[in-house]
């Protein structure tokens, strides 16, 4: 089943929702996202 997780880049930024696929991502884990403008790091 596909999972959707909320990711933030900074404390005051809004939450962006991304598809996690089959990965298990616990809350407060760091993730690297491939975006249109390059790679970004954020947390779940």
C-alpha positions, 0 to 999 in steps of 0.5 A: 500500500502506498503511504503519504507522509508530511514533510517539513524543511524548516520549523515555520514552513507548511507541511508538504505531503509526499508519497513514501511508497512502500518505505516505513518512515517514522515520525521525526525521521530525516529524508532526502527528496528529489525535487524539480530544482534538485535534492532537498532534506527535510523531516517527517 
